[in-house]
Amino acid sequence: MTKRELNLPLKNLFKPSEIKDQNSPSIFFLHGFGSNMEDLFGLSPYFPKYWNCISLQATIPLQFNGWAWAEIDFENILKVQNPGQIKHHKEKITESIDLSIKELNLDPTKIFILGFSQGAALSLYTGLTDPKKYKGIIALSGCTSIKEFENEIDYDHVKNLNVFMGNGRQDRIITLPLAQKTRDDLSKLEVKLNYKEYDVEHTISNDCLNDFLTWINTVLLY
């Protein structure tokens, strides 16, 4: 698999489309707490060869080459410990996407974000506050507290945002009640939501992979 690093505000890995087509879709991966850009980049081969795949890395160092988008209190996952860290990374994610669009001549109407766990929370935050920028948001094994940033949500355009959520029924980190609370909050915002549950723990199952790939193809049709 061809991969290289781009000159972006966030460290990254990039797999370009194998077809030189200005209309190719692009997806940006946001890893989970304690992981790194290599993790979700492993999903790249499951996307058709005409996709651009870019995996971004957080900047808060943890042990064993792990990184975080923000500090976490595992006793209260929904509580944002340091809002400044979240806002900083949202800005860096947005800057990285904007620069990628400009430098790589990406189609700005076909931009997706896929986040896992803490990366899913960042994906939702980024999408809800700037929904016009994204064709779709994929939030896997993640949750967010919308009340923490409700004053930043773009309510005029959020109803047009496509969101896929997938969570494991046996997930002990992002428990089902947490995921379902986020699902219900998103439904109240009237986003175009596709929510799925799977008989797994804190991971991306094959069924989940197949479901969100099918969902992406559907979203691209309109």
N, CA, C and O of each residue as an XYZ file, in Angstrom:
888
protein
N       0.846     -1.191      0.000
C       0.000      0.000      0.000
C       0.884      1.246      0.000
O       1.724      1.424      0.882
N       0.685      2.094     -0.991
C       1.443      3.329     -1.084
C       1.016      4.290      0.020
O      -0.171      4.559      0.201
N       2.007      4.806      0.759
C       1.680      5.775      1.785
C       2.819      6.768      1.937
O       3.981      6.440      1.695
N       2.483      7.961      2.332
C       3.481      8.993      2.581
C       2.905      9.996      3.564
O       1.732      9.915      3.926
N       3.727     10.940      3.994
C       3.269     11.955      4.940
C       3.145     13.291      4.237
O       3.985     13.650      3.412
N       2.098     14.022      4.566
C       1.867     15.350      4.022
C       2.365     16.406      4.999
O       2.513     16.139      6.191
N       2.618     17.583      4.498
C       3.049     18.700      5.343
C       1.796     19.406      5.871
O       1.317     20.381      5.291
N       1.277     18.878      7.000
C       0.044     19.384      7.592
C       0.289     19.796      9.042
O       1.320     19.439      9.612
N      -0.635     20.539      9.649
C      -0.494     20.909     11.063
C      -0.421     19.707     11.996
O       0.168     19.799     13.074
N      -1.014     18.575     11.595
C      -0.967     17.350     12.388
C      -0.167     16.279     11.650
O      -0.261     16.148     10.430
N       0.622     15.517     12.409
C       1.338     14.393     11.833
C       0.330     13.446     11.184
O      -0.795     13.313     11.665
N       0.728     12.787     10.094
C      -0.271     12.056      9.325
C       0.351     10.982      8.439
O       1.564     10.928      8.235
N      -0.525     10.138      7.925
C      -0.201      9.181      6.874
C      -1.212      9.367      5.756
O      -2.393      9.604      6.013
N      -0.753      9.259      4.522
C      -1.602      9.552      3.363
C      -1.484      8.453      2.322
O      -0.387      8.104      1.886
N      -2.632      7.911      1.930
C      -2.696      6.996      0.793
C      -3.499      7.689     -0.295
O      -4.707      7.874     -0.146
N      -2.840      8.081     -1.403
C      -3.559      8.803     -2.452
C      -4.424      7.886     -3.309
O      -4.202      6.677     -3.381
N      -5.391      8.480     -3.939
C      -6.190      7.762     -4.916
C      -5.279      7.247     -6.032
O      -4.358      7.940     -6.464
N      -5.544      6.045     -6.482
C      -4.764      5.480     -7.582
C      -5.288      5.939     -8.929
O      -4.699      5.653     -9.971
N      -6.393      6.649     -8.893
C      -6.982      7.182    -10.118
C      -6.918      8.699    -10.062
O      -7.462      9.310     -9.143
N      -6.270      9.299    -11.019
C      -6.114     10.755    -11.029
C      -7.425     11.408    -11.459
O      -7.616     11.788    -12.614
N      -8.306     11.518    -10.489
C      -9.630     12.066    -10.746
C      -9.930     13.124     -9.704
O      -9.930     12.853     -8.503
N     -10.181     14.320    -10.174
C     -10.428     15.438     -9.257
C     -11.665     15.205     -8.391
O     -11.818     15.838     -7.347
N     -12.548     14.300     -8.821
C     -13.796     14.070     -8.099
C     -13.710     12.926     -7.092
O     -14.735     12.509     -6.554
N     -12.516     12.414     -6.827
C     -12.376     11.319     -5.875
C     -12.796     11.756     -4.474
O     -12.489     12.874     -4.061
N     -13.494     10.888     -3.738
C     -13.828     11.200     -2.345
C     -12.608     11.037     -1.439
O     -11.638     10.374     -1.806
N     -12.664     11.643     -0.266
C     -11.544     11.587      0.680
C     -12.065     11.326      2.085
O     -13.137     11.799      2.463
N     -11.288     10.565      2.855
C     -11.668     10.288      4.241
C     -10.492     10.562      5.156
O      -9.352     10.217      4.845
N     -10.781     11.191      6.294
C      -9.782     11.518      7.308
C     -10.068     10.681      8.548
O     -11.187     10.693      9.061
N      -9.061      9.953      9.032
C      -9.198      9.080     10.197
C      -8.703      9.781     11.459
O      -7.656     10.429     11.449
N      -9.470      9.646     12.550
C      -9.078     10.171     13.859
C      -9.045      9.008     14.843
O     -10.088      8.446     15.174
N      -7.855      8.645     15.311
C      -7.659      7.480     16.163
C      -8.219      7.694     17.574
O      -8.629      8.797     17.935
N      -8.224      6.623     18.351
C      -8.714      6.674     19.719
C      -7.636      7.057     20.716
O      -6.463      7.190     20.367
N      -8.053      7.232     21.965
C      -7.161      7.607     23.071
C      -6.082      6.540     23.249
O      -6.384      5.355     23.390
N      -4.821      6.977     23.239
C      -3.706      6.062     23.451
C      -3.252      5.323     22.216
O      -2.361      4.477     22.296
N      -3.843      5.622     21.078
C      -3.441      4.978     19.820
C      -2.645      5.982     18.992
O      -2.155      6.977     19.525
N      -2.516      5.729     17.708
C      -1.763      6.635     16.836
C      -2.287      6.532     15.406
O      -3.230      5.791     15.128
N      -1.666      7.283     14.510
C      -2.166      7.384     13.132
C      -2.088      6.070     12.367
O      -2.805      5.887     11.383
N      -1.222      5.147     12.807
C      -1.092      3.860     12.113
C      -2.352      3.016     12.268
O      -2.673      2.218     11.387
N      -3.062      3.184     13.369
C      -4.174      2.307     13.727
C      -5.265      2.313     12.657
O      -5.423      1.331     11.931
N      -6.002      3.389     12.555
C      -7.109      3.441     11.603
C      -6.637      3.488     10.150
O      -7.413      3.214      9.234
N      -5.365      3.835      9.938
C      -4.834      3.804      8.574
C      -4.930      2.393      8.004
O      -4.942      2.202      6.788
N      -4.997      1.404      8.902
C      -5.168      0.025      8.483
C      -6.493     -0.241      7.796
O      -6.668     -1.290      7.176
N      -7.435      0.698      7.896
C      -8.705      0.556      7.198
C      -8.611      0.965      5.728
O      -9.508      0.662      4.941
N      -7.538      1.647      5.359
C      -7.414      2.193      4.001
C      -7.640      1.167      2.893
O      -8.321      1.479      1.916
N      -7.088     -0.060      3.010
C      -7.287     -1.029      1.913
C      -8.743     -1.424      1.680
O      -9.074     -1.951      0.618
N      -9.616     -1.177      2.658
C     -11.025     -1.532      2.491
C     -11.792     -0.488      1.675
O     -12.932     -0.718      1.273
N     -11.159      0.647      1.437
C     -11.784      1.673      0.610
C     -11.348      1.480     -0.845
O     -10.206      1.101     -1.102
N     -12.243      1.735     -1.789
C     -11.891      1.592     -3.201
C     -10.641      2.402     -3.564
O     -10.321      3.394     -2.908
N      -9.946      1.971     -4.607
C      -8.657      2.568     -4.954
C      -8.755      4.018     -5.419
O      -7.742      4.706     -5.538
N      -9.979      4.480     -5.683
C     -10.128      5.870     -6.103
C     -10.337      6.824     -4.923
O     -10.578      8.015     -5.122
N     -10.242      6.297     -3.687
C     -10.364      7.134     -2.491
C      -9.005      7.677     -2.061
O      -7.981      7.015     -2.227
N      -9.007      8.899     -1.501
C      -7.862      9.438     -0.777
C      -8.075      9.159      0.710
O      -9.131      9.482      1.255
N      -7.084      8.562      1.367
C      -7.201      8.232      2.791
C      -6.090      8.920      3.576
O      -4.910      8.738      3.275
N      -6.461      9.705      4.577
C      -5.493     10.457      5.375
C      -5.768     10.207      6.852
O      -6.873     10.459      7.331
N      -4.778      9.720      7.566
C      -4.916      9.445      8.988
C      -4.157     10.498      9.779
O      -2.955     10.675      9.584
N      -4.847     11.196     10.667
C      -4.255     12.271     11.453
C      -3.905     11.785     12.858
O      -4.550     10.884     13.394
N      -2.881     12.391     13.444
C      -2.437     11.985     14.779
C      -2.560     13.124     15.772
O      -2.209     14.264     15.469
N      -3.062     12.813     16.964
C      -3.195     13.802     18.041
C      -1.810     14.233     18.541
O      -0.790     13.665     18.149
N      -1.795     15.236     19.405
C      -0.512     15.827     19.809
C      -0.176     15.653     21.290
O       0.904     16.052     21.726
N      -1.087     15.062     22.071
C      -0.807     14.864     23.495
C      -0.175     13.491     23.676
O      -0.842     12.477     23.471
N       1.113     13.438     24.062
C       1.806     12.148     24.114
C       1.418     11.308     25.330
O       1.260     11.820     26.439
N       1.271     10.029     25.095
C       1.061      9.044     26.147
C       2.162      7.989     26.015
O       3.067      8.145     25.195
N       2.097      6.942     26.795
C       3.157      5.938     26.741
C       3.006      5.024     25.517
O       1.937      4.937     24.912
N       4.097      4.352     25.176
C       4.122      3.348     24.105
C       3.654      3.914     22.759
O       2.871      3.278     22.054
N       4.138      5.116     22.406
C       3.785      5.774     21.138
C       2.278      5.958     20.997
O       1.731      5.898     19.896
N       1.623      6.181     22.126
C       0.200      6.487     22.102
C      -0.014      7.989     22.207
O       0.818      8.716     22.749
N      -1.139      8.436     21.680
C      -1.437      9.868     21.650
C      -2.897     10.100     22.008
O      -3.737      9.214     21.844
N      -3.191     11.304     22.502
C      -4.555     11.633     22.905
C      -4.968     12.981     22.326
O      -4.146     13.876     22.127
N      -6.254     13.096     22.066
C      -6.823     14.365     21.628
C      -7.157     15.252     22.826
O      -7.232     16.475     22.707
N      -7.356     14.609     23.990
C      -7.663     15.352     25.218
C      -7.526     14.408     26.408
O      -7.568     13.188     26.253
N      -7.363     14.985     27.592
C      -7.324     14.181     28.815
C      -8.699     13.576     29.075
O      -9.720     14.162     28.714
N      -8.723     12.401     29.703
C      -9.978     11.693     29.953
C     -10.093     11.318     31.428
O      -9.129     10.878     32.053
N     -11.293     11.504     31.966
C     -11.648     10.943     33.267
C     -12.512      9.714     32.987
O     -13.683      9.842     32.629
N     -11.933      8.529     33.150
C     -12.658      7.322     32.790
C     -13.843      7.036     33.716
O     -14.661      6.162     33.431
N     -13.931      7.774     34.821
C     -15.093      7.653     35.703
C     -16.264      8.487     35.191
O     -17.409      8.282     35.594
N     -15.964      9.427     34.299
C     -17.006     10.286     33.732
C     -16.604     10.647     32.304
O     -16.111     11.742     32.032
N     -16.830      9.689     31.399
C     -16.381      9.819     30.017
C     -16.940     11.067     29.339
O     -16.251     11.706     28.544
N     -18.184     11.411     29.651
C     -18.835     12.523     28.953
C     -18.352     13.893     29.418
O     -18.566     14.886     28.722
N     -17.717     13.966     30.562
C     -17.239     15.247     31.072
C     -15.951     15.660     30.367
O     -14.961     14.929     30.384
N     -15.975     16.825     29.757
C     -14.782     17.348     29.092
C     -13.846     17.916     30.146
O     -14.169     18.911     30.795
N     -12.679     17.286     30.323
C     -11.743     17.706     31.360
C     -11.042     19.015     31.020
O     -10.830     19.871     31.879
N     -10.691     19.146     29.752
C      -9.951     20.339     29.325
C     -10.491     20.800     27.975
O     -10.000     20.362     26.934
N     -11.502     21.684     27.977
C     -12.104     22.130     26.712
C     -11.090     22.731     25.743
O     -11.260     22.648     24.526
N     -10.030     23.340     26.289
C      -9.012     23.937     25.427
C      -8.319     22.915     24.541
O      -7.980     23.207     23.394
N      -8.108     21.713     25.073
C      -7.475     20.658     24.281
C      -8.371     20.228     23.123
O      -7.900     20.007     22.008
N      -9.662     20.112     23.403
C     -10.618     19.731     22.369
C     -10.676     20.790     21.274
O     -10.613     20.466     20.088
N     -10.795     22.055     21.671
C     -10.883     23.139     20.691
C      -9.605     23.236     19.868
O      -9.653     23.449     18.656
N      -8.465     23.079     20.533
C      -7.180     23.137     19.825
C      -7.108     22.061     18.743
O      -6.707     22.330     17.610
N      -7.499     20.851     19.103
C      -7.408     19.768     18.128
C      -8.452     19.910     17.019
O      -8.191     19.564     15.867
N      -9.634     20.420     17.373
C     -10.625     20.662     16.330
C     -10.086     21.653     15.305
O     -10.276     21.476     14.101
N      -9.420     22.687     15.782
C      -8.831     23.676     14.871
C      -7.755     23.045     14.001
O      -7.688     23.315     12.802
N      -6.907     22.200     14.602
C      -5.828     21.567     13.850
C      -6.366     20.556     12.838
O      -5.828     20.421     11.740
N      -7.433     19.847     13.217
C      -8.072     18.918     12.288
C      -8.642     19.686     11.092
O      -8.430     19.306      9.941
N      -9.362     20.764     11.378
C      -9.957     21.575     10.320
C      -8.884     22.167      9.415
O      -9.020     22.148      8.191
N      -7.819     22.693     10.014
C      -6.728     23.255      9.220
C      -6.078     22.189      8.338
O      -5.736     22.450      7.184
N      -5.914     20.998      8.889
C      -5.299     19.908      8.129
C      -6.171     19.498      6.948
O      -5.669     19.230      5.856
N      -7.480     19.453      7.177
C      -8.399     19.100      6.096
C      -8.421     20.192      5.034
O      -8.360     19.897      3.840
N      -8.508     21.445      5.457
C      -8.542     22.561      4.506
C      -7.267     22.598      3.657
O      -7.329     22.808      2.446
N      -6.124     22.395      4.291
C      -4.858     22.421      3.564
C      -4.758     21.240      2.605
O      -4.235     21.377      1.499
N      -5.260     20.081      3.028
C      -5.254     18.908      2.149
C      -6.105     19.168      0.907
O      -5.706     18.834     -0.208
N      -7.267     19.761      1.106
C      -8.143     20.083     -0.023
C      -7.434     20.997     -1.006
O      -7.510     20.808     -2.220
N      -6.740     21.997     -0.461
C      -6.056     22.970     -1.307
C      -4.848     22.367     -2.011
O      -4.706     22.498     -3.227
N      -3.979     21.709     -1.253
C      -2.716     21.229     -1.812
C      -2.896     20.005     -2.717
O      -2.146     19.827     -3.677
N      -3.887     19.166     -2.413
C      -4.094     17.941     -3.187
C      -5.220     18.073     -4.205
O      -5.515     17.139     -4.951
N      -5.839     19.243     -4.223
C      -6.951     19.498     -5.145
C      -8.069     18.476     -4.938
O      -8.600     17.913     -5.895
N      -8.418     18.247     -3.659
C      -9.467     17.301     -3.331
C     -10.844     17.899     -3.622
O     -11.021     19.117     -3.601
N     -11.799     17.036     -3.891
C     -13.173     17.486     -4.086
C     -13.750     17.899     -2.723
O     -13.945     17.037     -1.866
N     -14.025     19.185     -2.501
C     -14.497     19.639     -1.186
C     -15.908     19.183     -0.861
O     -16.350     19.331      0.278
N     -16.626     18.630     -1.831
C     -17.994     18.174     -1.588
C     -18.042     16.698     -1.194
O     -19.122     16.153     -0.966
N     -16.880     16.051     -1.113
C     -16.836     14.611     -0.805
C     -15.816     14.324      0.298
O     -14.953     13.457      0.156
N     -15.933     15.062      1.389
C     -15.014     14.916      2.519
C     -15.727     14.203      3.667
O     -16.797     14.624      4.107
N     -15.115     13.118      4.144
C     -15.645     12.344      5.260
C     -14.629     12.329      6.408
O     -13.423     12.426      6.182
N     -15.130     12.206      7.631
C     -14.270     11.963      8.796
C     -14.729     10.660      9.442
O     -15.925     10.433      9.623
N     -13.770      9.808      9.787
C     -14.057      8.586     10.529
C     -13.246      8.598     11.811
O     -12.017      8.653     11.773
N     -13.929      8.547     12.941
C     -13.240      8.544     14.228
C     -13.619      7.343     15.060
O     -14.751      6.863     15.004
N     -12.654      6.857     15.839
C     -12.901      5.736     16.756
C     -12.702      6.196     18.189
O     -11.705      6.850     18.494
N     -13.640      5.861     19.081
C     -13.558      6.163     20.508
C     -13.399      7.671     20.731
O     -14.300      8.428     20.370
N     -12.289      8.131     21.310
C     -12.127      9.571     21.492
C     -12.107     10.291     20.146
O     -12.571     11.426     20.037
N     -11.576      9.636     19.133
C     -11.597     10.203     17.787
C     -13.012     10.365     17.252
O     -13.287     11.277     16.472
N     -13.921      9.465     17.679
C     -15.328      9.594     17.291
C     -15.940     10.844     17.909
O     -16.712     11.552     17.261
N     -15.591     11.113     19.167
C     -16.081     12.326     19.824
C     -15.606     13.570     19.084
O     -16.372     14.513     18.882
N     -14.333     13.566     18.680
C     -13.795     14.703     17.921
C     -14.468     14.825     16.567
O     -14.715     15.931     16.087
N     -14.769     13.679     15.945
C     -15.448     13.685     14.651
C     -16.818     14.349     14.757
O     -17.183     15.180     13.925
N     -17.567     13.975     15.784
C     -18.901     14.549     15.972
C     -18.819     16.040     16.277
O     -19.581     16.832     15.722
N     -17.908     16.421     17.149
C     -17.734     17.830     17.490
C     -17.373     18.650     16.245
O     -17.936     19.717     16.000
N     -16.427     18.128     15.474
C     -15.988     18.831     14.264
C     -17.128     18.951     13.258
O     -17.318     20.006     12.654
N     -17.884     17.873     13.078
C     -18.966     17.891     12.104
C     -20.145     18.752     12.507
O     -20.693     19.479     11.678
N     -20.544     18.682     13.765
C     -21.711     19.437     14.223
C     -21.464     20.940     14.242
O     -22.398     21.724     14.077
N     -20.230     21.341     14.440
C     -19.917     22.768     14.494
C     -19.576     23.353     13.126
O     -19.494     24.572     12.970
N     -19.378     22.485     12.140
C     -19.073     22.959     10.786
C     -19.656     21.987      9.755
O     -18.917     21.461      8.923
N     -20.972     21.740      9.796
C     -21.578     20.671      8.995
C     -21.505     20.865      7.488
O     -21.535     19.884      6.745
N     -21.409     22.103      7.019
C     -21.372     22.345      5.577
C     -20.097     21.795      4.934
O     -20.050     21.578      3.724
N     -19.073     21.574      5.747
C     -17.774     21.154      5.213
C     -17.716     19.661      4.892
O     -16.858     19.226      4.124
N     -18.638     18.864      5.483
C     -18.475     17.410      5.418
C     -19.658     16.710      4.759
O     -20.821     17.041      4.990
N     -19.311     15.727      3.926
C     -20.337     14.877      3.329
C     -20.866     13.887      4.353
O     -22.043     13.528      4.322
N     -19.999     13.441      5.265
C     -20.449     12.498      6.273
C     -19.470     12.340      7.412
O     -18.268     12.541      7.243
N     -19.993     11.974      8.585
C     -19.208     11.710      9.781
C     -19.480     10.271     10.221
O     -20.635      9.855     10.317
N     -18.419      9.517     10.488
C     -18.541      8.139     10.958
C     -17.952      8.076     12.363
O     -16.747      8.250     12.543
N     -18.797      7.827     13.351
C     -18.381      7.808     14.754
C     -18.529      6.386     15.288
O     -19.646      5.902     15.470
N     -17.403      5.717     15.537
C     -17.409      4.317     15.950
C     -16.948      4.175     17.393
O     -15.903      4.701     17.775
N     -17.733      3.463     18.188
C     -17.404      3.227     19.600
C     -17.077      4.535     20.318
O     -16.099      4.630     21.060
N     -17.913      5.528     20.082
C     -17.659      6.827     20.680
C     -18.929      7.518     21.140
O     -20.034      7.124     20.767
N     -18.763      8.543     21.947
C     -19.899      9.326     22.438
C     -19.429     10.750     22.649
O     -18.232     11.035     22.635
N     -20.382     11.635     22.845
C     -20.034     13.024     23.137
C     -21.160     13.654     23.940
O     -22.303     13.200     23.887
N     -20.832     14.695     24.676
C     -21.835     15.451     25.419
C     -22.114     16.738     24.651
O     -21.349     17.699     24.726
N     -23.205     16.742     23.921
C     -23.515     17.878     23.055
C     -23.729     19.155     23.854
O     -23.473     20.249     23.352
N     -24.194     19.026     25.092
C     -24.416     20.230     25.902
C     -23.113     20.963     26.192
O     -23.131     22.150     26.517
N     -21.966     20.261     26.077
C     -20.667     20.889     26.333
C     -20.307     21.910     25.250
O     -19.502     22.810     25.489
N     -20.906     21.769     24.052
C     -20.558     22.701     22.981
C     -21.792     23.133     22.179
O     -21.683     23.491     21.006
N     -22.972     23.095     22.823
C     -24.212     23.389     22.107
C     -24.249     24.807     21.543
O     -24.941     25.063     20.558
N     -23.512     25.726     22.159
C     -23.483     27.101     21.651
C     -22.622     27.243     20.400
O     -22.630     28.295     19.760
N     -21.879     26.194     20.046
C     -21.031     26.233     18.856
C     -21.647     25.500     17.671
O     -21.117     25.579     16.563
N     -22.748     24.792     17.876
C     -23.350     23.999     16.812
C     -23.965     24.907     15.744
O     -24.608     25.910     16.055
N     -23.755     24.535     14.489
C     -24.344     25.268     13.367
C     -25.762     24.734     13.133
O     -25.971     23.857     12.294
N     -26.723     25.264     13.874
C     -28.094     24.759     13.829
C     -28.756     25.005     12.474
O     -29.706     24.307     12.120
N     -28.272     25.977     11.717
C     -28.876     26.288     10.418
C     -28.614     25.199      9.384
O     -29.393     25.032      8.446
N     -27.524     24.461      9.551
C     -27.143     23.500      8.518
C     -26.957     22.074      9.032
O     -26.713     21.164      8.239
N     -27.068     21.864     10.331
C     -26.753     20.556     10.891
C     -27.734     19.471     10.434
O     -27.393     18.288     10.445
N     -28.939     19.859     10.036
C     -29.925     18.870      9.583
C     -29.503     18.193      8.278
O     -30.045     17.147      7.920
N     -28.556     18.772      7.577
C     -28.067     18.185      6.328
C     -26.853     17.283      6.534
O     -26.315     16.726      5.577
N     -26.422     17.142      7.798
C     -25.214     16.360      8.075
C     -25.531     14.869      8.154
O     -26.415     14.456      8.904
N     -24.811     14.068      7.381
C     -24.941     12.612      7.405
C     -24.031     12.038      8.492
O     -22.833     12.321      8.511
N     -24.592     11.238      9.390
C     -23.821     10.660     10.492
C     -24.103      9.157     10.592
O     -25.256      8.727     10.591
N     -23.037      8.377     10.679
C     -23.136      6.945     10.974
C     -22.520      6.710     12.344
O     -21.390      7.122     12.605
N     -23.274      6.042     13.222
C     -22.762      5.659     14.539
C     -22.815      4.149     14.692
O     -23.830      3.529     14.375
N     -21.730      3.550     15.177
C     -21.705      2.127     15.458
C     -21.109      1.878     16.831
O     -20.085      2.467     17.176
N     -21.740      1.005     17.627
C     -21.232      0.738     18.979
C     -21.467     -0.717     19.360
O     -22.452     -1.331     18.949
N     -20.541     -1.260     20.157
C     -20.657     -2.638     20.614
C     -21.560     -2.763     21.823
O     -21.499     -1.947     22.742
N     -22.394     -3.782     21.820
C     -23.294     -3.992     22.957
C     -22.529     -4.409     24.213
O     -23.015     -4.225     25.329
N     -21.335     -4.970     24.031
C     -20.515     -5.391     25.169
C     -19.359     -4.423     25.448
O     -18.427     -4.752     26.181
N     -19.431     -3.251     24.866
C     -18.364     -2.258     25.057
C     -18.357     -1.799     26.522
O     -19.361     -1.291     27.020
N     -17.228     -1.980     27.204
C     -17.114     -1.584     28.608
C     -16.506     -0.186     28.766
O     -16.471      0.350     29.873
N     -16.039      0.391     27.696
C     -15.451      1.736     27.750
C     -16.506      2.770     27.349
O     -16.845      3.654     28.136
N     -17.016      2.655     26.137
C     -18.157      3.472     25.713
C     -19.370      2.557     25.807
O     -19.740      1.887     24.844
N     -19.972      2.545     26.975
C     -21.080      1.628     27.231
C     -22.293      1.994     26.376
O     -22.413      3.114     25.880
N     -23.168      1.036     26.222
C     -24.335      1.251     25.365
C     -25.181      2.444     25.809
O     -25.636      3.198     24.948
N     -25.418      2.657     27.117
C     -26.179      3.845     27.514
C     -25.515      5.154     27.071
O     -26.210      6.106     26.715
N     -24.179      5.211     27.091
C     -23.486      6.411     26.629
C     -23.706      6.628     25.134
O     -24.000      7.738     24.690
N     -23.559      5.558     24.375
C     -23.765      5.647     22.931
C     -25.205      6.019     22.611
O     -25.460      6.844     21.733
N     -26.133      5.417     23.317
C     -27.549      5.684     23.056
C     -27.945      7.103     23.440
O     -28.815      7.700     22.806
N     -27.311      7.643     24.476
C     -27.569      9.043     24.850
C     -27.109      9.972     23.726
O     -27.807     10.923     23.374
N     -25.932      9.689     23.167
C     -25.449     10.483     22.039
C     -26.371     10.330     20.837
O     -26.686     11.308     20.159
N     -26.804      9.094     20.575
C     -27.763      8.845     19.488
C     -29.021      9.696     19.659
O     -29.483     10.326     18.708
N     -29.566      9.712     20.863
C     -30.798     10.460     21.115
C     -30.580     11.960     20.956
O     -31.442     12.663     20.428
N     -29.429     12.452     21.412
C     -29.119     13.880     21.271
C     -28.980     14.267     19.799
O     -29.429     15.336     19.384
N     -28.354     13.389     19.016
C     -28.208     13.658     17.585
C     -29.565     13.643     16.892
O     -29.823     14.438     15.988
N     -30.422     12.736     17.323
C     -31.763     12.664     16.743
C     -32.546     13.943     17.004
O     -33.307     14.394     16.148
N     -32.362     14.525     18.180
C     -33.039     15.780     18.510
C     -32.553     16.922     17.613
O     -33.299     17.857     17.322
N     -31.294     16.831     17.182
C     -30.753     17.837     16.260
C     -31.214     17.592     14.830
O     -31.014     18.429     13.950
N     -31.835     16.431     14.607
C     -32.391     16.044     13.306
C     -31.320     15.878     12.228
O     -31.560     16.153     11.052
N     -30.124     15.419     12.647
C     -29.127     15.061     11.643
C     -29.617     13.817     10.908
O     -30.521     13.131     11.383
N     -29.030     13.527      9.762
C     -29.378     12.324      9.000
C     -28.585     11.160      9.590
O     -27.478     10.858      9.143
N     -29.168     10.509     10.602
C     -28.439      9.554     11.432
C     -28.752      8.102     11.070
O     -29.906      7.714     10.889
N     -27.674      7.317     10.973
C     -27.790      5.865     10.846
C     -27.049      5.267     12.040
O     -25.823      5.348     12.118
N     -27.786      4.673     12.957
C     -27.209      4.146     14.198
C     -27.312      2.626     14.219
O     -28.374      2.062     13.955
N     -26.175      1.956     14.542
C     -26.137      0.495     14.570
C     -25.454      0.003     15.851
O     -24.554      0.651     16.386
N     -25.910     -1.166     16.324
C     -25.269     -1.822     17.470
C     -24.809     -3.216     17.049
O     -25.426     -3.863     16.203
N     -23.698     -3.667     17.668
C     -23.088     -4.936     17.287
C     -22.731     -5.752     18.539
O     -22.494     -5.192     19.609
N     -22.699     -7.064     18.387
C     -22.382     -7.947     19.516
C     -20.865     -8.081     19.682
O     -20.304     -9.166     19.526
N     -20.216     -6.956     20.002
C     -18.766     -6.921     20.206
C     -18.444     -5.988     21.362
O     -19.327     -5.332     21.914
N     -17.161     -5.941     21.721
C     -16.707     -5.022     22.760
C     -16.230     -3.718     22.108
O     -16.874     -3.222     21.184
N     -15.118     -3.165     22.576
C     -14.633     -1.862     22.096
C     -13.752     -2.065     20.862
O     -12.524     -2.017     20.935
N     -14.416     -2.293     19.732
C     -13.676     -2.595     18.507
C     -14.567     -2.341     17.297
O     -15.756     -2.054     17.435
N     -13.977     -2.449     16.114
C     -14.717     -2.312     14.856
C     -14.897     -3.705     14.274
O     -13.931     -4.313     13.815
N     -16.110     -4.211     14.288
C     -16.373     -5.554     13.783
C     -16.460     -5.547     12.256
O     -16.587     -4.493     11.632
N     -16.388     -6.737     11.670
C     -16.538     -6.852     10.222
C     -17.917     -6.376      9.775
O     -18.057     -5.754      8.722
N     -18.934     -6.673     10.583
C     -20.281     -6.217     10.246
C     -20.356     -4.690     10.246
O     -20.980     -4.086      9.374
N     -19.717     -4.088     11.226
C     -19.694     -2.622     11.293
C     -18.960     -2.041     10.087
O     -19.418     -1.077      9.474
N     -17.819     -2.637      9.756
C     -17.050     -2.190      8.588
C     -17.908     -2.252      7.332
O     -17.967     -1.283      6.574
N     -18.563     -3.367      7.108
C     -19.407     -3.519      5.923
C     -20.559     -2.534      5.927
O     -20.934     -2.006      4.880
N     -21.125     -2.283      7.106
C     -22.275     -1.373      7.198
C     -21.880      0.062      6.867
O     -22.580      0.736      6.111
N     -20.758      0.538      7.428
C     -20.441      1.944      7.149
C     -19.918      2.136      5.725
O     -20.087      3.214      5.154
N     -19.284      1.110      5.139
C     -18.870      1.224      3.737
C     -20.089      1.279      2.819
O     -20.107      2.040      1.851
N     -21.098      0.482      3.120
C     -22.344      0.523      2.357
C     -23.035      1.864      2.534
O     -23.556      2.438      1.577
N     -23.036      2.358      3.763
C     -23.650      3.663      4.065
C     -22.952      4.781      3.282
O     -23.616      5.658      2.728
N     -21.632      4.752      3.235
C     -20.877      5.773      2.495
C     -21.286      5.789      1.035
O     -21.522      6.854      0.465
N     -21.373      4.621      0.429
C     -21.763      4.549     -0.978
C     -23.143      5.133     -1.196
O     -23.391      5.783     -2.212
N     -24.053      4.907     -0.244
C     -25.398      5.468     -0.343
C     -25.362      6.989     -0.232
O     -26.029      7.693     -0.990
N     -24.580      7.482      0.714
C     -24.475      8.930      0.923
C     -23.915      9.620     -0.322
O     -24.346     10.719     -0.669
N     -22.961      8.982     -0.989
C     -22.331      9.577     -2.172
C     -23.274      9.676     -3.370
O     -22.986     10.380     -4.338
N     -24.390      8.973     -3.298
C     -25.330      8.988     -4.421
C     -26.142     10.282     -4.492
O     -26.728     10.617     -5.522
N     -26.159     11.012     -3.344
C     -26.935     12.251     -3.364
C     -26.172     13.400     -2.756
O     -26.685     14.518     -2.694
